[in-house]
Amino acid sequence: MLSLVQEQDKPDSPLILVILGGADGFYPLESFEPTPEGSDLAKIAGDLMLRALAVAHGNWSA
């Protein structure tokens, strides 16, 4: 699972894109500024990451 997280009750803390699951359990990928622009960039990066993981999974399964 891919999630965008931020420390609770701290709106000035960075947004962090993380992968949950797998061997490590929790793997931070990238951090973003806690602004509307940072949130938009995080969502775009997350979408790209999901697409890349889907392609990789398809190649592993073949």
Gaussian input, Z-matrix of N, CA and C with variables (Angstrom, degrees):
# hf/3-21g

backbone

0 1
 N
 C     1     B1
 C     2     B2     1     A1
 N     3     B3     2     A2     1     D1
 C     4     B4     3     A3     2     D2
 C     5     B5     4     A4     3     D3
 N     6     B6     5     A5     4     D4
 C     7     B7     6     A6     5     D5
 C     8     B8     7     A7     6     D6
 N     9     B9     8     A8     7     D7
 C    10    B10     9     A9     8     D8
 C    11    B11    10    A10     9     D9
 N    12    B12    11    A11    10    D10
 C    13    B13    12    A12    11    D11
 C    14    B14    13    A13    12    D12
 N    15    B15    14    A14    13    D13
 C    16    B16    15    A15    14    D14
 C    17    B17    16    A16    15    D15
 N    18    B18    17    A17    16    D16
 C    19    B19    18    A18    17    D17
 C    20    B20    19    A19    18    D18
 N    21    B21    20    A20    19    D19
 C    22    B22    21    A21    20    D20
 C    23    B23    22    A22    21    D21
 N    24    B24    23    A23    22    D22
 C    25    B25    24    A24    23    D23
 C    26    B26    25    A25    24    D24
 N    27    B27    26    A26    25    D25
 C    28    B28    27    A27    26    D26
 C    29    B29    28    A28    27    D27
 N    30    B30    29    A29    28    D28
 C    31    B31    30    A30    29    D29
 C    32    B32    31    A31    30    D30
 N    33    B33    32    A32    31    D31
 C    34    B34    33    A33    32    D32
 C    35    B35    34    A34    33    D33
 N    36    B36    35    A35    34    D34
 C    37    B37    36    A36    35    D35
 C    38    B38    37    A37    36    D36
 N    39    B39    38    A38    37    D37
 C    40    B40    39    A39    38    D38
 C    41    B41    40    A40    39    D39
 N    42    B42    41    A41    40    D40
 C    43    B43    42    A42    41    D41
 C    44    B44    43    A43    42    D42
 N    45    B45    44    A44    43    D43
 C    46    B46    45    A45    44    D44
 C    47    B47    46    A46    45    D45
 N    48    B48    47    A47    46    D46
 C    49    B49    48    A48    47    D47
 C    50    B50    49    A49    48    D48
 N    51    B51    50    A50    49    D49
 C    52    B52    51    A51    50    D50
 C    53    B53    52    A52    51    D51
 N    54    B54    53    A53    52    D52
 C    55    B55    54    A54    53    D53
 C    56    B56    55    A55    54    D54
 N    57    B57    56    A56    55    D55
 C    58    B58    57    A57    56    D56
 C    59    B59    58    A58    57    D57
 N    60    B60    59    A59    58    D58
 C    61    B61    60    A60    59    D59
 C    62    B62    61    A61    60    D60
 N    63    B63    62    A62    61    D61
 C    64    B64    63    A63    62    D62
 C    65    B65    64    A64    63    D63
 N    66    B66    65    A65    64    D64
 C    67    B67    66    A66    65    D65
 C    68    B68    67    A67    66    D66
 N    69    B69    68    A68    67    D67
 C    70    B70    69    A69    68    D68
 C    71    B71    70    A70    69    D69
 N    72    B72    71    A71    70    D70
 C    73    B73    72    A72    71    D71
 C    74    B74    73    A73    72    D72
 N    75    B75    74    A74    73    D73
 C    76    B76    75    A75    74    D74
 C    77    B77    76    A76    75    D75
 N    78    B78    77    A77    76    D76
 C    79    B79    78    A78    77    D77
 C    80    B80    79    A79    78    D78
 N    81    B81    80    A80    79    D79
 C    82    B82    81    A81    80    D80
 C    83    B83    82    A82    81    D81
 N    84    B84    83    A83    82    D82
 C    85    B85    84    A84    83    D83
 C    86    B86    85    A85    84    D84
 N    87    B87    86    A86    85    D85
 C    88    B88    87    A87    86    D86
 C    89    B89    88    A88    87    D87
 N    90    B90    89    A89    88    D88
 C    91    B91    90    A90    89    D89
 C    92    B92    91    A91    90    D90
 N    93    B93    92    A92    91    D91
 C    94    B94    93    A93    92    D92
 C    95    B95    94    A94    93    D93
 N    96    B96    95    A95    94    D94
 C    97    B97    96    A96    95    D95
 C    98    B98    97    A97    96    D96
 N    99    B99    98    A98    97    D97
 C   100   B100    99    A99    98    D98
 C   101   B101   100   A100    99    D99
 N   102   B102   101   A101   100   D100
 C   103   B103   102   A102   101   D101
 C   104   B104   103   A103   102   D102
 N   105   B105   104   A104   103   D103
 C   106   B106   105   A105   104   D104
 C   107   B107   106   A106   105   D105
 N   108   B108   107   A107   106   D106
 C   109   B109   108   A108   107   D107
 C   110   B110   109   A109   108   D108
 N   111   B111   110   A110   109   D109
 C   112   B112   111   A111   110   D110
 C   113   B113   112   A112   111   D111
 N   114   B114   113   A113   112   D112
 C   115   B115   114   A114   113   D113
 C   116   B116   115   A115   114   D114
 N   117   B117   116   A116   115   D115
 C   118   B118   117   A117   116   D116
 C   119   B119   118   A118   117   D117
 N   120   B120   119   A119   118   D118
 C   121   B121   120   A120   119   D119
 C   122   B122   121   A121   120   D120
 N   123   B123   122   A122   121   D121
 C   124   B124   123   A123   122   D122
 C   125   B125   124   A124   123   D123
 N   126   B126   125   A125   124   D124
 C   127   B127   126   A126   125   D125
 C   128   B128   127   A127   126   D126
 N   129   B129   128   A128   127   D127
 C   130   B130   129   A129   128   D128
 C   131   B131   130   A130   129   D129
 N   132   B132   131   A131   130   D130
 C   133   B133   132   A132   131   D131
 C   134   B134   133   A133   132   D132
 N   135   B135   134   A134   133   D133
 C   136   B136   135   A135   134   D134
 C   137   B137   136   A136   135   D135
 N   138   B138   137   A137   136   D136
 C   139   B139   138   A138   137   D137
 C   140   B140   139   A139   138   D138
 N   141   B141   140   A140   139   D139
 C   142   B142   141   A141   140   D140
 C   143   B143   142   A142   141   D141
 N   144   B144   143   A143   142   D142
 C   145   B145   144   A144   143   D143
 C   146   B146   145   A145   144   D144
 N   147   B147   146   A146   145   D145
 C   148   B148   147   A147   146   D146
 C   149   B149   148   A148   147   D147
 N   150   B150   149   A149   148   D148
 C   151   B151   150   A150   149   D149
 C   152   B152   151   A151   150   D150
 N   153   B153   152   A152   151   D151
 C   154   B154   153   A153   152   D152
 C   155   B155   154   A154   153   D153
 N   156   B156   155   A155   154   D154
 C   157   B157   156   A156   155   D155
 C   158   B158   157   A157   156   D156
 N   159   B159   158   A158   157   D157
 C   160   B160   159   A159   158   D158
 C   161   B161   160   A160   159   D159
 N   162   B162   161   A161   160   D160
 C   163   B163   162   A162   161   D161
 C   164   B164   163   A163   162   D162
 N   165   B165   164   A164   163   D163
 C   166   B166   165   A165   164   D164
 C   167   B167   166   A166   165   D165
 N   168   B168   167   A167   166   D166
 C   169   B169   168   A168   167   D167
 C   170   B170   169   A169   168   D168
 N   171   B171   170   A170   169   D169
 C   172   B172   171   A171   170   D170
 C   173   B173   172   A172   171   D171
 N   174   B174   173   A173   172   D172
 C   175   B175   174   A174   173   D173
 C   176   B176   175   A175   174   D174
 N   177   B177   176   A176   175   D175
 C   178   B178   177   A177   176   D176
 C   179   B179   178   A178   177   D177
 N   180   B180   179   A179   178   D178
 C   181   B181   180   A180   179   D179
 C   182   B182   181   A181   180   D180
 N   183   B183   182   A182   181   D181
 C   184   B184   183   A183   182   D182
 C   185   B185   184   A184   183   D183

   B1=1.4282
   B2=1.5236
   B3=1.3045
   B4=1.4573
   B5=1.5181
   B6=1.3320
   B7=1.4622
   B8=1.5163
   B9=1.3246
   B10=1.4535
   B11=1.5207
   B12=1.3245
   B13=1.4637
   B14=1.5211
   B15=1.3275
   B16=1.4559
   B17=1.5202
   B18=1.3176
   B19=1.4564
   B20=1.5266
   B21=1.3224
   B22=1.4564
   B23=1.5238
   B24=1.3150
   B25=1.4704
   B26=1.5271
   B27=1.3326
   B28=1.4665
   B29=1.5264
   B30=1.3406
   B31=1.4664
   B32=1.5286
   B33=1.3306
   B34=1.4649
   B35=1.5268
   B36=1.3259
   B37=1.4681
   B38=1.5291
   B39=1.3326
   B40=1.4710
   B41=1.5268
   B42=1.3134
   B43=1.4526
   B44=1.5221
   B45=1.3168
   B46=1.4648
   B47=1.5245
   B48=1.3181
   B49=1.4529
   B50=1.5224
   B51=1.3356
   B52=1.4598
   B53=1.5247
   B54=1.3230
   B55=1.4613
   B56=1.5211
   B57=1.3237
   B58=1.4603
   B59=1.5184
   B60=1.3237
   B61=1.4562
   B62=1.5145
   B63=1.3111
   B64=1.4597
   B65=1.5158
   B66=1.3180
   B67=1.4654
   B68=1.5262
   B69=1.3391
   B70=1.4642
   B71=1.5205
   B72=1.3190
   B73=1.4565
   B74=1.5131
   B75=1.3170
   B76=1.4633
   B77=1.5251
   B78=1.3196
   B79=1.4550
   B80=1.5328
   B81=1.3495
   B82=1.4663
   B83=1.5305
   B84=1.3268
   B85=1.4616
   B86=1.5232
   B87=1.3208
   B88=1.4642
   B89=1.5195
   B90=1.3282
   B91=1.4668
   B92=1.5250
   B93=1.3251
   B94=1.4563
   B95=1.5242
   B96=1.3253
   B97=1.4613
   B98=1.5325
   B99=1.3306
   B100=1.4670
   B101=1.5285
   B102=1.3130
   B103=1.4630
   B104=1.5206
   B105=1.3216
   B106=1.4709
   B107=1.5333
   B108=1.3289
   B109=1.4580
   B110=1.5216
   B111=1.3339
   B112=1.4612
   B113=1.5162
   B114=1.3184
   B115=1.4629
   B116=1.5264
   B117=1.3266
   B118=1.4669
   B119=1.5326
   B120=1.3357
   B121=1.4652
   B122=1.5268
   B123=1.3275
   B124=1.4615
   B125=1.5250
   B126=1.3191
   B127=1.4654
   B128=1.5286
   B129=1.3198
   B130=1.4725
   B131=1.5315
   B132=1.3329
   B133=1.4687
   B134=1.5267
   B135=1.3188
   B136=1.4582
   B137=1.5186
   B138=1.3293
   B139=1.4656
   B140=1.5246
   B141=1.3237
   B142=1.4653
   B143=1.5276
   B144=1.3279
   B145=1.4596
   B146=1.5267
   B147=1.3393
   B148=1.4561
   B149=1.5247
   B150=1.3194
   B151=1.4656
   B152=1.5270
   B153=1.3373
   B154=1.4619
   B155=1.5305
   B156=1.3210
   B157=1.4647
   B158=1.5251
   B159=1.3247
   B160=1.4701
   B161=1.5241
   B162=1.3248
   B163=1.4610
   B164=1.5214
   B165=1.3140
   B166=1.4647
   B167=1.5388
   B168=1.3195
   B169=1.4636
   B170=1.5253
   B171=1.3251
   B172=1.4606
   B173=1.5250
   B174=1.3282
   B175=1.4609
   B176=1.5205
   B177=1.3406
   B178=1.4609
   B179=1.5265
   B180=1.3413
   B181=1.4588
   B182=1.5196
   B183=1.3282
   B184=1.4717
   B185=1.5069
   A1=108.06
   A2=115.70
   A3=122.62
   A4=107.63
   A5=117.89
   A6=121.71
   A7=111.00
   A8=114.10
   A9=122.26
   A10=106.04
   A11=117.30
   A12=121.57
   A13=110.99
   A14=114.28
   A15=122.34
   A16=107.11
   A17=117.04
   A18=120.35
   A19=110.13
   A20=115.83
   A21=122.18
   A22=112.01
   A23=115.96
   A24=124.11
   A25=113.25
   A26=117.51
   A27=121.26
   A28=108.49
   A29=117.13
   A30=120.34
   A31=114.33
   A32=117.54
   A33=120.33
   A34=112.70
   A35=117.48
   A36=119.68
   A37=109.30
   A38=117.24
   A39=119.90
   A40=112.49
   A41=114.87
   A42=122.26
   A43=106.64
   A44=117.76
   A45=120.68
   A46=109.08
   A47=114.89
   A48=121.89
   A49=107.41
   A50=117.21
   A51=121.24
   A52=111.31
   A53=115.31
   A54=122.06
   A55=106.50
   A56=115.56
   A57=121.60
   A58=108.14
   A59=116.50
   A60=120.94
   A61=110.35
   A62=116.09
   A63=120.79
   A64=111.40
   A65=115.85
   A66=121.85
   A67=112.69
   A68=117.14
   A69=120.36
   A70=113.41
   A71=117.61
   A72=121.21
   A73=113.68
   A74=118.38
   A75=123.18
   A76=107.68
   A77=117.20
   A78=120.34
   A79=110.19
   A80=118.35
   A81=120.37
   A82=110.12
   A83=115.99
   A84=120.91
   A85=112.96
   A86=116.32
   A87=120.34
   A88=108.61
   A89=116.54
   A90=120.02
   A91=108.93
   A92=114.60
   A93=122.00
   A94=109.31
   A95=115.84
   A96=121.25
   A97=109.89
   A98=117.48
   A99=120.85
   A100=112.00
   A101=116.30
   A102=123.52
   A103=108.29
   A104=117.70
   A105=118.96
   A106=112.03
   A107=117.14
   A108=120.71
   A109=111.10
   A110=116.60
   A111=120.95
   A112=111.31
   A113=116.26
   A114=120.56
   A115=110.70
   A116=116.66
   A117=120.33
   A118=111.26
   A119=116.16
   A120=119.99
   A121=111.47
   A122=117.14
   A123=121.25
   A124=110.64
   A125=117.11
   A126=120.91
   A127=111.01
   A128=117.13
   A129=120.58
   A130=109.96
   A131=116.14
   A132=120.09
   A133=110.67
   A134=117.08
   A135=120.86
   A136=112.03
   A137=116.28
   A138=120.31
   A139=110.58
   A140=116.84
   A141=120.58
   A142=111.23
   A143=116.90
   A144=120.65
   A145=111.00
   A146=117.07
   A147=120.12
   A148=111.44
   A149=116.52
   A150=120.09
   A151=110.66
   A152=116.70
   A153=120.12
   A154=110.93
   A155=116.83
   A156=120.10
   A157=110.95
   A158=117.53
   A159=120.90
   A160=110.48
   A161=117.74
   A162=121.49
   A163=109.77
   A164=116.64
   A165=120.68
   A166=110.25
   A167=116.50
   A168=120.13
   A169=110.44
   A170=116.14
   A171=120.42
   A172=112.17
   A173=116.56
   A174=121.14
   A175=111.89
   A176=117.79
   A177=121.66
   A178=110.13
   A179=116.17
   A180=121.08
   A181=112.92
   A182=116.51
   A183=120.18
   A184=112.79
   D1=142.91
   D2=177.20
   D3=-110.30
   D4=130.35
   D5=-178.32
   D6=-135.37
   D7=153.76
   D8=172.61
   D9=-109.11
   D10=120.13
   D11=-174.63
   D12=-124.13
   D13=158.80
   D14=175.41
   D15=-148.42
   D16=144.28
   D17=-179.75
   D18=-59.42
   D19=132.21
   D20=-176.01
   D21=-60.36
   D22=136.81
   D23=177.02
   D24=62.81
   D25=21.68
   D26=177.76
   D27=-132.60
   D28=79.67
   D29=-175.65
   D30=-64.75
   D31=-14.29
   D32=178.44
   D33=-91.13
   D34=-4.10
   D35=179.14
   D36=-79.13
   D37=153.90
   D38=-175.44
   D39=-66.64
   D40=154.56
   D41=170.47
   D42=-84.59
   D43=134.63
   D44=-176.84
   D45=-125.17
   D46=127.20
   D47=175.80
   D48=-88.43
   D49=122.12
   D50=-176.39
   D51=-130.25
   D52=152.48
   D53=169.95
   D54=-102.19
   D55=129.60
   D56=177.27
   D57=-108.50
   D58=132.49
   D59=179.83
   D60=111.29
   D61=-172.77
   D62=-179.36
   D63=77.74
   D64=-165.66
   D65=-175.37
   D66=-66.77
   D67=-36.74
   D68=-176.54
   D69=-87.67
   D70=-20.60
   D71=179.12
   D72=86.78
   D73=-43.72
   D74=-175.51
   D75=-150.23
   D76=115.29
   D77=-176.77
   D78=-131.58
   D79=108.64
   D80=177.96
   D81=-71.84
   D82=131.92
   D83=-178.38
   D84=-97.78
   D85=-45.54
   D86=-174.11
   D87=-161.43
   D88=152.23
   D89=174.36
   D90=-115.07
   D91=154.06
   D92=-176.50
   D93=-135.81
   D94=153.58
   D95=178.42
   D96=-62.88
   D97=143.96
   D98=-179.80
   D99=-80.22
   D100=57.68
   D101=179.74
   D102=-125.58
   D103=166.22
   D104=175.23
   D105=-57.66
   D106=-37.86
   D107=178.38
   D108=-66.72
   D109=-41.30
   D110=177.44
   D111=-63.05
   D112=-39.68
   D113=177.79
   D114=-64.27
   D115=-42.37
   D116=177.77
   D117=-62.21
   D118=-44.11
   D119=178.51
   D120=-63.35
   D121=-39.48
   D122=178.75
   D123=-63.21
   D124=-40.71
   D125=179.39
   D126=-66.70
   D127=-39.62
   D128=177.11
   D129=-64.79
   D130=-45.99
   D131=179.23
   D132=-61.97
   D133=-39.72
   D134=178.14
   D135=-63.61
   D136=-42.04
   D137=178.02
   D138=-62.26
   D139=-44.31
   D140=178.31
   D141=-63.17
   D142=-40.59
   D143=179.62
   D144=-63.85
   D145=-42.62
   D146=179.00
   D147=-62.81
   D148=-39.52
   D149=178.02
   D150=-65.06
   D151=-42.04
   D152=179.67
   D153=-65.82
   D154=-40.05
   D155=178.35
   D156=-66.03
   D157=-37.17
   D158=178.63
   D159=-64.27
   D160=-42.08
   D161=178.08
   D162=-65.19
   D163=-45.69
   D164=179.95
   D165=-60.89
   D166=-42.86
   D167=-180.00
   D168=-62.87
   D169=-40.56
   D170=177.49
   D171=-61.27
   D172=-38.26
   D173=178.21
   D174=-71.00
   D175=-36.60
   D176=179.49
   D177=-68.60
   D178=-34.59
   D179=-175.86
   D180=-77.89
   D181=-21.86
   D182=-174.85
   D183=-75.86

